[in-house]
């Protein structure tokens, strides 16, 4: 059975202003099929929709992307997020050959602004860092961490050769963000109507 959440429940669970949550919802989700602003029906969210709004809000509020850039990031990364089980219901449609079966500790996505088009518009490139192990080691008397990871581009284009704009190189720790999302939902007190 699919559980649905209201705007008020989600804004209180995540400690986000209700008006801000509703704005993000309008920006990052398609129109509510059951109604509009004057229909009398309050929008209800399944976990995938709530996570999309939460992720879009993080891109805007924390990583300081614009709304159009955040929409583009959500669009570009959607299939990758589905294939790697970051969504709850969409992931049932993931192609089995793309699913990750390895023991992965975390995923981090570098979102890089590049100047790739002929008309000098900025484009976005994505590189995923998949961490498998992090071990503490002693190297010549110094305590260090040794990390085993792989890094690869996401999407059809690899902008590895593009000139990177280091001022707009932002890291989305998607594993930690999803854990935060689930933690807020599990620890939030019941909402009184």
C-alpha contacts under 8 A as a table, 3 or more apart, distances in Angstrom:
res1	aa1	res2	aa2	distance
2	X	46	X	6.87
3	X	46	X	6.20
3	X	47	X	7.64
4	X	44	X	5.66
4	X	45	X	5.10
4	X	46	X	4.75
4	X	47	X	7.32
5	X	9	X	6.22
5	X	10	X	6.62
5	X	44	X	5.32
5	X	45	X	5.04
5	X	46	X	6.50
6	X	9	X	5.23
6	X	10	X	6.28
6	X	42	X	7.12
6	X	43	X	6.27
6	X	44	X	4.82
6	X	45	X	6.31
7	X	10	X	5.34
7	X	11	X	6.00
7	X	18	X	6.96
7	X	21	X	7.09
7	X	22	X	6.79
7	X	42	X	7.79
7	X	43	X	6.87
7	X	44	X	7.07
7	X	45	X	7.90
8	X	11	X	5.22
8	X	12	X	6.04
8	X	18	X	6.40
9	X	12	X	5.35
9	X	13	X	5.99
9	X	191	X	6.13
10	X	13	X	4.97
10	X	14	X	6.12
10	X	50	X	7.66
10	X	185	X	7.93
11	X	14	X	5.38
11	X	15	X	5.70
11	X	16	X	4.80
11	X	17	X	6.11
11	X	18	X	5.32
11	X	21	X	6.07
12	X	15	X	4.89
12	X	16	X	6.43
12	X	17	X	7.79
12	X	18	X	7.70
12	X	188	X	7.89
13	X	16	X	7.90
13	X	184	X	5.82
13	X	185	X	6.11
13	X	188	X	5.13
13	X	189	X	7.69
14	X	181	X	7.86
14	X	184	X	6.08
14	X	185	X	7.79
16	X	20	X	6.90
16	X	21	X	6.41
17	X	20	X	5.23
17	X	21	X	6.23
18	X	21	X	5.07
18	X	22	X	6.21
19	X	22	X	5.15
19	X	23	X	6.17
20	X	23	X	5.05
20	X	24	X	6.20
21	X	24	X	5.17
21	X	25	X	6.11
21	X	53	X	7.71
21	X	57	X	7.89
22	X	25	X	4.91
22	X	26	X	6.27
23	X	26	X	5.16
23	X	27	X	6.23
24	X	27	X	4.97
24	X	28	X	5.95
24	X	53	X	6.05
24	X	56	X	7.10
24	X	57	X	6.22
25	X	28	X	5.41
25	X	29	X	5.62
25	X	53	X	5.61
26	X	29	X	5.83
26	X	30	X	7.20
26	X	31	X	7.02
27	X	30	X	8.00
27	X	67	X	7.33
27	X	71	X	7.82
28	X	52	X	7.05
28	X	53	X	6.02
28	X	56	X	6.56
28	X	71	X	6.38
29	X	49	X	7.24
29	X	52	X	7.64
29	X	53	X	7.26
31	X	36	X	7.61
32	X	35	X	5.73
32	X	36	X	6.60
32	X	43	X	6.58
34	X	41	X	6.98
34	X	43	X	7.69
35	X	38	X	7.51
35	X	39	X	5.06
35	X	40	X	7.37
35	X	41	X	5.96
35	X	42	X	7.86
35	X	43	X	7.74
36	X	39	X	5.26
36	X	40	X	7.84
36	X	41	X	7.56
37	X	40	X	7.40
45	X	48	X	7.73
45	X	49	X	5.53
45	X	50	X	5.68
46	X	49	X	5.46
46	X	50	X	6.23
47	X	50	X	5.05
47	X	51	X	5.97
47	X	87	X	7.83
47	X	88	X	6.59
47	X	89	X	7.85
48	X	51	X	5.11
48	X	52	X	6.14
48	X	87	X	5.60
48	X	88	X	5.89
48	X	89	X	6.58
48	X	90	X	7.27
49	X	52	X	5.06
49	X	53	X	6.37
50	X	53	X	5.26
50	X	54	X	6.10
51	X	54	X	4.91
51	X	55	X	5.91
51	X	87	X	7.54
51	X	178	X	7.85
51	X	181	X	7.19
52	X	55	X	5.15
52	X	56	X	6.03
52	X	74	X	7.75
53	X	56	X	5.04
53	X	57	X	5.95
54	X	57	X	5.08
54	X	58	X	6.18
54	X	181	X	7.54
55	X	58	X	5.02
55	X	59	X	6.30
55	X	177	X	7.74
56	X	59	X	5.10
56	X	60	X	6.37
56	X	70	X	6.01
56	X	71	X	7.27
56	X	74	X	7.06
57	X	60	X	5.12
57	X	61	X	5.64
57	X	62	X	7.81
58	X	61	X	5.13
58	X	62	X	5.17
58	X	63	X	6.53
59	X	62	X	5.89
59	X	63	X	4.88
59	X	64	X	6.20
59	X	65	X	5.69
59	X	70	X	5.91
60	X	63	X	5.90
60	X	64	X	4.77
60	X	65	X	4.81
60	X	66	X	5.99
60	X	67	X	6.52
60	X	70	X	6.59
61	X	64	X	5.64
61	X	65	X	7.76
63	X	170	X	6.85
63	X	172	X	7.91
65	X	69	X	5.84
65	X	70	X	5.87
66	X	69	X	5.15
66	X	70	X	6.05
67	X	70	X	5.05
67	X	71	X	6.15
68	X	71	X	5.07
68	X	72	X	6.24
69	X	72	X	5.01
69	X	73	X	6.22
70	X	73	X	5.01
70	X	74	X	6.19
71	X	74	X	5.15
71	X	75	X	6.14
72	X	75	X	5.04
72	X	76	X	5.98
73	X	76	X	5.11
73	X	77	X	5.97
73	X	124	X	7.77
74	X	77	X	5.38
74	X	78	X	5.72
75	X	78	X	5.37
76	X	79	X	7.52
76	X	155	X	7.09
77	X	80	X	5.29
77	X	81	X	6.07
77	X	154	X	7.63
77	X	155	X	7.83
78	X	81	X	5.20
78	X	82	X	6.24
79	X	82	X	4.97
79	X	83	X	6.06
79	X	94	X	7.98
80	X	83	X	5.09
80	X	84	X	6.19
80	X	154	X	7.48
81	X	84	X	5.25
81	X	85	X	6.27
81	X	86	X	5.16
81	X	87	X	6.56
82	X	85	X	5.36
82	X	86	X	5.99
82	X	87	X	5.64
82	X	90	X	6.00
82	X	91	X	4.79
82	X	93	X	7.65
82	X	94	X	5.87
83	X	86	X	7.84
83	X	91	X	6.30
83	X	94	X	4.76
83	X	95	X	6.58
83	X	96	X	7.99
83	X	98	X	6.01
83	X	99	X	5.21
83	X	100	X	7.64
84	X	91	X	7.63
84	X	94	X	7.98
84	X	98	X	7.76
84	X	99	X	5.56
84	X	100	X	5.93
85	X	88	X	6.87
85	X	91	X	5.37
85	X	99	X	7.76
86	X	91	X	7.40
86	X	178	X	7.12
87	X	90	X	5.75
87	X	91	X	5.64
88	X	91	X	5.82
88	X	92	X	7.85
89	X	92	X	5.89
90	X	93	X	5.71
90	X	94	X	7.29
91	X	94	X	5.09
94	X	98	X	7.45
94	X	99	X	7.01
95	X	98	X	5.64
95	X	99	X	6.66
96	X	99	X	5.28
103	X	132	X	6.38
104	X	107	X	7.65
104	X	130	X	6.77
104	X	131	X	6.03
104	X	132	X	4.75
104	X	133	X	7.78
105	X	130	X	7.69
105	X	131	X	5.61
105	X	132	X	5.31
105	X	133	X	6.71
106	X	130	X	6.05
106	X	131	X	5.34
106	X	132	X	7.26
106	X	173	X	7.98
106	X	174	X	7.92
106	X	175	X	5.41
106	X	176	X	7.61
107	X	128	X	6.71
107	X	129	X	5.73
107	X	130	X	4.77
107	X	131	X	6.39
107	X	173	X	6.45
107	X	174	X	6.03
107	X	175	X	5.46
108	X	128	X	5.73
108	X	129	X	5.18
108	X	130	X	6.71
108	X	171	X	6.60
108	X	172	X	5.66
108	X	173	X	4.40
108	X	174	X	5.70
108	X	175	X	7.02
109	X	126	X	6.48
109	X	127	X	5.64
109	X	128	X	4.46
109	X	129	X	6.24
109	X	171	X	5.65
109	X	172	X	5.01
109	X	173	X	6.34
109	X	174	X	6.93
110	X	126	X	5.58
110	X	127	X	5.15
110	X	128	X	6.30
110	X	129	X	7.83
110	X	169	X	6.66
110	X	170	X	5.70
110	X	171	X	4.52
110	X	172	X	6.26
111	X	124	X	6.62
111	X	125	X	5.90
111	X	126	X	4.90
111	X	127	X	6.91
111	X	168	X	7.95
111	X	169	X	5.88
111	X	170	X	5.28
111	X	171	X	6.17
111	X	172	X	7.27
112	X	124	X	5.58
112	X	125	X	5.10
112	X	126	X	6.22
112	X	164	X	6.84
112	X	165	X	7.07
112	X	166	X	7.72
112	X	168	X	6.17
112	X	169	X	4.64
112	X	170	X	6.53
113	X	122	X	6.19
113	X	123	X	5.68
113	X	124	X	4.76
113	X	125	X	6.41
113	X	164	X	6.64
113	X	165	X	5.87
113	X	168	X	5.77
113	X	169	X	6.61
114	X	122	X	5.48
114	X	123	X	5.12
114	X	124	X	5.96
114	X	125	X	6.89
114	X	159	X	7.72
114	X	162	X	6.47
114	X	163	X	6.19
114	X	164	X	5.39
114	X	165	X	6.06
115	X	120	X	6.03
115	X	121	X	6.25
115	X	122	X	4.71
115	X	123	X	5.98
115	X	162	X	7.21
115	X	163	X	6.80
115	X	164	X	7.75
116	X	120	X	6.93
116	X	121	X	7.19
116	X	122	X	6.56
116	X	123	X	6.06
116	X	162	X	6.69
117	X	120	X	5.37
117	X	121	X	5.79
117	X	122	X	7.15
117	X	123	X	7.29
118	X	121	X	7.58
125	X	153	X	7.77
125	X	154	X	7.67
125	X	157	X	7.79
125	X	158	X	7.31
125	X	159	X	6.09
126	X	153	X	5.70
126	X	154	X	5.40
126	X	155	X	7.43
127	X	151	X	6.62
127	X	152	X	5.43
127	X	153	X	4.26
127	X	154	X	5.86
128	X	151	X	5.45
128	X	152	X	5.46
128	X	153	X	6.15
128	X	154	X	6.82
129	X	149	X	6.61
129	X	150	X	5.84
129	X	151	X	4.42
129	X	152	X	6.85
130	X	149	X	5.31
130	X	150	X	5.33
130	X	151	X	6.21
131	X	134	X	7.65
131	X	147	X	7.04
131	X	148	X	5.98
131	X	149	X	4.25
131	X	150	X	6.75
132	X	147	X	7.59
132	X	148	X	5.61
132	X	149	X	5.57
133	X	146	X	8.00
133	X	147	X	5.69
133	X	148	X	5.25
133	X	149	X	7.30
134	X	145	X	6.38
134	X	146	X	5.55
134	X	147	X	4.39
134	X	148	X	6.50
135	X	145	X	5.48
135	X	146	X	5.15
135	X	147	X	6.46
136	X	143	X	6.88
136	X	144	X	5.71
136	X	145	X	4.53
136	X	146	X	6.25
137	X	143	X	5.87
137	X	144	X	5.27
137	X	145	X	5.85
137	X	146	X	6.64
138	X	141	X	5.81
138	X	142	X	5.45
138	X	143	X	4.73
138	X	144	X	6.11
139	X	142	X	5.14
139	X	143	X	6.43
139	X	144	X	6.82
153	X	157	X	7.90
153	X	158	X	5.88
154	X	157	X	7.68
154	X	158	X	7.51
155	X	158	X	7.27
158	X	161	X	7.73
159	X	162	X	4.97
164	X	169	X	7.94
165	X	168	X	5.77
165	X	169	X	6.69
166	X	169	X	5.07
173	X	176	X	5.60
173	X	177	X	6.21
174	X	177	X	4.97
174	X	178	X	6.14
175	X	178	X	5.32
175	X	179	X	6.31
176	X	179	X	5.07
176	X	180	X	6.09
177	X	180	X	5.03
177	X	181	X	6.15
178	X	181	X	4.95
178	X	182	X	6.26
179	X	182	X	5.18
179	X	183	X	5.96
180	X	183	X	4.96
180	X	184	X	6.10
181	X	184	X	5.40
181	X	185	X	6.45
182	X	185	X	5.18
182	X	186	X	6.16
183	X	186	X	5.18
183	X	187	X	6.09
184	X	187	X	5.37
184	X	188	X	5.80
185	X	188	X	5.51
